Amino acid sequence: MSSSGLRGKTALVTGAGRGLGRALALGLAERGAEVVLVARSEAELAKTAELAAGPTRVVPADLGSPAEVAALVQRTGSVDVLVNNAAVTRPVAPTAEVDPADFAAALATNLTAPITLTIGVLPGMLARGWGRVVNVSSGAATHPGSLIGGNAYTTTKAALEAHSRNLAAELAGTGVTVNIYQPGMIDTAMQTDIRGDLGRGLAEPVRRGFADAYENGVLITPEVSAAGLLDHLLDDDNGVTWNAPGFG
């Protein structure tokens, strides 16, 4: 992607306070976009804004709150690129032990929020005849039996992929594309949590697999993963799954 390929465009990135979201936001700013930074932590967003090479707007929001998501759509205005990256891994436990309210909370953040944001920005994209929506998924959506103990996370990512492909088919020929990004195994705080207390709810072979990936140097940096998405963003692909370098 050209260093100025997104000049004059506005991009909204959720989960932009750290990890992959921060790397994506910084990459979009470097490529000329004005980036709307969304996450719960204003301090983390401020750090991302400080590092950015271009203009940014810090918009703290809890994507698990329908009211805050609706307000976010109203506050943001015109958006040309939407990257739905934010997600929660909890609850992590055998399904019979999960509180249904916790499962519903995961659905709200990982599925309902991305769909609500997409619906909010879509009319403007269609009116302009150009837009890019990318929904960050997970390899667990391709291999749903692999993340035993992570039923909520796997369910939300599989549903997000189905939503993405259906919407892409609906929008074919409009200039607005919807694609999926599977980011690979990234060295982030989420991975650290899974190797720690959070991972105790996973089946032991699954947890051990995460530990082995870390110890064997399989994890990639957020910047490497982000490049795998950004390098495709201006392509005309629609309804496809992009994978991080070395994965897929």
C-alpha positions in Angstrom: 0.0 0.0 0.0 1.3 3.4 -0.9 2.4 5.6 2.0 -0.3 8.1 1.0 -2.9 5.6 -0.3 -5.4 6.6 2.4 -4.8 10.3 2.4 -8.1 12.2 3.0 -9.8 9.0 4.4 -11.1 8.5 7.9 -10.4 5.1 9.6 -12.0 3.8 12.8 -10.1 1.1 14.7 -11.6 -0.6 17.8 -9.3 -2.0 20.4 -6.7 0.6 19.4 -5.2 1.1 22.8 -2.6 -1.7 22.6 -1.5 -4.8 20.7 -2.8 -5.4 17.2 -5.3 -2.5 17.4 -2.5 -0.1 18.2 -0.3 -1.4 15.4 -3.2 -1.2 12.9 -4.0 2.4 13.9 -0.4 3.5 13.6 -0.1 1.8 10.2 -3.2 3.5 9.0 -2.0 6.9 10.2 1.4 6.4 8.5 -0.5 5.7 5.3 -2.3 9.0 5.4 -5.6 8.3 7.1 -7.1 10.2 10.0 -7.7 7.5 12.6 -10.4 7.4 15.2 -9.0 5.4 18.1 -11.6 3.4 20.1 -11.0 1.4 23.3 -12.1 1.5 26.9 -8.8 2.9 28.3 -8.3 6.6 27.5 -4.7 6.4 28.8 -3.8 3.6 26.3 -5.5 5.5 23.5 -3.6 8.6 24.4 -0.4 6.6 24.1 -1.4 5.4 20.6 -2.2 8.9 19.6 1.2 10.1 20.8 2.9 7.5 18.7 0.9 8.2 15.5 2.4 9.8 12.5 -0.8 11.5 11.5 -4.0 13.0 12.9 -6.0 10.9 15.4 -9.1 11.3 17.5 -9.3 9.6 20.9 -12.8 8.2 21.6 -13.0 6.0 24.7 -15.9 3.6 24.6 -17.0 0.3 26.2 -18.1 -1.8 23.2 -19.9 -4.1 25.6 -22.4 -1.3 26.2 -25.1 -0.9 23.5 -25.7 2.7 24.5 -22.0 3.6 24.2 -21.7 1.9 20.8 -24.7 3.8 19.6 -23.2 7.0 20.9 -19.9 6.2 19.2 -21.6 6.0 15.8 -23.1 9.4 16.4 -19.9 11.0 17.6 -17.6 9.6 14.9 -19.2 11.0 11.7 -18.1 9.9 8.3 -15.9 6.7 8.2 -14.2 5.3 5.1 -12.4 2.4 6.7 -13.8 0.4 9.7 -11.6 -2.2 11.4 -13.5 -4.2 14.0 -10.6 -5.5 16.0 -11.7 -5.3 19.7 -12.7 -8.6 21.4 -12.8 -10.2 24.8 -11.7 -13.8 25.4 -13.8 -14.3 28.6 -15.6 -16.4 29.7 -13.0 -19.1 29.6 -14.3 -22.3 31.3 -16.1 -25.5 30.5 -19.4 -24.4 29.0 -21.5 -26.1 31.7 -19.9 -23.8 34.2 -20.4 -20.5 32.2 -22.8 -17.9 33.5 -25.1 -17.2 30.5 -24.8 -13.5 31.3 -21.1 -13.7 30.7 -21.6 -15.5 27.4 -24.1 -12.7 26.4 -21.5 -10.1 27.4 -19.0 -11.7 25.0 -21.6 -11.7 22.2 -22.2 -8.0 22.9 -18.5 -7.0 22.5 -17.3 -9.4 19.9 -20.4 -9.6 17.6 -23.1 -7.1 18.3 -20.7 -4.1 18.5 -19.0 -4.8 15.2 -22.4 -5.2 13.5 -23.8 -2.1 15.0 -20.8 0.0 14.0 -20.9 -1.4 10.5 -24.6 -0.6 10.1 -23.8 2.9 11.4 -21.1 3.7 8.9 -22.5 1.8 5.9 -24.9 4.4 4.5 -22.1 6.9 4.2 -19.8 4.4 2.5 -22.5 3.5 0.0 -23.3 7.1 -0.7 -19.6 7.8 -1.5 -19.3 4.5 -3.5 -16.2 3.4 -1.5 -15.5 1.8 1.8 -13.6 -0.9 3.6 -14.9 -3.0 6.5 -12.5 -5.5 8.0 -13.6 -7.8 10.8 -10.7 -9.3 12.8 -11.4 -13.0 13.5 -9.4 -15.9 14.7 -8.1 -19.3 13.6 -10.6 -20.7 16.2 -13.4 -19.8 13.7 -11.8 -22.1 11.1 -11.1 -24.8 13.6 -13.8 -24.4 16.2 -13.1 -27.7 18.0 -9.5 -26.5 18.8 -10.2 -24.0 21.5 -11.8 -26.2 24.2 -12.9 -24.0 27.1 -13.3 -21.0 24.8 -16.8 -21.6 23.5 -18.0 -18.0 23.8 -15.0 -16.6 21.9 -15.1 -19.2 19.2 -18.9 -18.8 18.8 -18.6 -15.0 18.4 -15.7 -15.2 15.8 -17.5 -17.9 13.7 -20.7 -15.8 13.7 -18.7 -12.7 12.8 -17.2 -14.5 9.8 -20.7 -15.6 8.6 -22.0 -12.0 9.0 -19.0 -10.7 7.0 -19.4 -13.1 4.1 -23.1 -12.6 3.9 -22.8 -8.8 3.9 -20.0 -8.9 1.4 -22.2 -10.8 -1.0 -25.0 -8.2 -0.4 -22.6 -5.3 -1.2 -20.9 -6.8 -4.3 -20.4 -4.1 -7.0 -21.1 -1.1 -4.7 -17.4 -0.2 -4.1 -17.8 -1.2 -0.4 -16.0 -4.3 0.6 -16.2 -6.5 3.7 -13.3 -8.9 4.5 -12.1 -11.1 7.3 -8.6 -11.0 8.9 -7.2 -13.9 10.8 -4.3 -12.3 12.6 -2.2 -15.4 13.6 -0.7 -15.9 17.0 0.5 -12.6 18.2 2.7 -11.7 21.2 0.1 -9.6 23.1 -1.4 -9.1 26.5 -4.2 -11.5 25.5 -1.7 -14.2 24.9 0.0 -13.5 28.2 -3.3 -13.8 30.0 -4.1 -17.1 28.3 -0.8 -18.5 29.4 -1.6 -17.3 33.0 -4.7 -17.5 35.1 -7.2 -16.9 32.3 -6.0 -20.1 30.6 -6.8 -22.3 33.5 -10.3 -22.6 32.1 -9.0 -24.1 28.9 -8.5 -27.8 28.3 -5.0 -28.6 29.4 -3.7 -29.7 26.0 -5.0 -26.4 24.6 -3.3 -24.4 27.3 -0.1 -26.3 26.8 -0.3 -25.5 23.1 -0.3 -21.8 23.8 2.7 -22.2 26.1 4.6 -24.2 23.5 3.9 -21.6 20.8 5.4 -18.9 23.0 8.4 -21.0 24.1 9.1 -22.1 20.5 9.1 -18.6 19.1 5.9 -19.1 17.0 4.3 -15.8 18.1 4.6 -12.8 15.8 4.7 -9.1 16.7 1.6 -6.9 16.4 3.4 -5.0 13.7 4.0 -8.0 11.5 0.4 -9.1 11.9 -0.9 -5.6 11.1 1.1 -5.5 7.9 -0.8 -8.6 6.7 -4.1 -6.6 6.9 -2.8 -3.2 5.7 -1.1 -4.6 2.7 -4.5 -5.8 1.4 -6.7 -2.9 2.5 -6.9 -1.1 -0.9 -7.4 -4.3 -2.9 -10.8 -5.0 -4.4 -11.1 -8.3 -2.5 -14.6 -8.8 -1.1 -15.8 -11.6 1.1 -12.4 -13.3 1.5 -10.3 -14.2 4.5 -6.8 -12.7 4.7 -4.2 -14.3 6.9 -1.2 -13.0 8.8 2.2 -13.8 7.3 3.1 -17.4 8.1 -0.4 -18.4 9.0 -3.3 -19.8 7.1 
